[in-house]
């Protein structure tokens, strides 16, 4: 009788049965179909536009929503944000935006240090805000459009700053610089067919270089004191000069009124004298008597005591109170 070795175990019966080839083929086709279906459906967000490429060539534009395409690698989709406002920062770099924004410690003075028209140096930091207006031009007309846009920004800003003095760049000319840079930047973007529309240029921070800041601040302080002194002098001028002019005009008008009054009075007196003279020539005795009476009428009321002397008057002594004075007849 023949016995088997107890240490040998036959596991052939424990192996699962191999599936038929048809099952494997069906599973492979199912997986391939799922992959093809997954690569044929894509979604475009509301602020985006899909650019469909067939073997790398532009075919069509896909609107926001659910869209279909030929499976990869026949067609592929590039999504471009056309409704979103994009921005690029120059002279500084934001690491984390928030209540307390953190900025990068990299030295970016190579793009922010600029020469002004009066041969001074200023550190200009700005933000360019833009949108993609033409996705086809944005993707295919310019190679590396982001770098090109940055180079155009820096060139235009240096040209505009170089036409102005450092005082204009730092203080009063900021709005004009922003508007002029925006216009020139948009002109170059259209000429190069970048498909970009510039919304706004914002001068974030404009200062003199750190080594000359103390001297520049002293100059600004001196200019402010000068402007304050000028404004105070103008205020004093505006307070004193109009009042002096008013008083002078008042004196002139009073003099003119006095002159007119004197002239009219003189003319009246001359006319009266002529009338009196004409009456005197007609009746001299009567005129002399009338003039004498009018004169006495004006003189008598001012006299304290009145003494009437008349050779024909008798008995007047008892009426005179001469205070004991001796009167000889």
Secondary structure, DSSP 8 states (H G I E B T S, - for coil): -----TT----TTTS-----HHHHHHHHHHHHHHHHHHHHEEEE-TTEEEEEEETTEEEEEE-SEEEE---TTTEEEEEEESSS-EEEEES--EEE-SSS-EE--S--HHHHEEE-TTS-EEEEEEEEEEEES-HHHHHHTSTTHHHHHHHHHHHHHHHHHTTS-HHIIIIITHHHHHHHHHHHHHHHHHHTT--EEEEEEEEEEEE--GGGHHHHHHHHHHHHHHHHHHHHHHHHHHHHHHHHHHHHHHHHHHHHHHHHHHHHHHHHHHHHHHHHHHHHHH-HHHHHHHHHHHHHHHHHTT-S------TT--S-GGG---SS-----
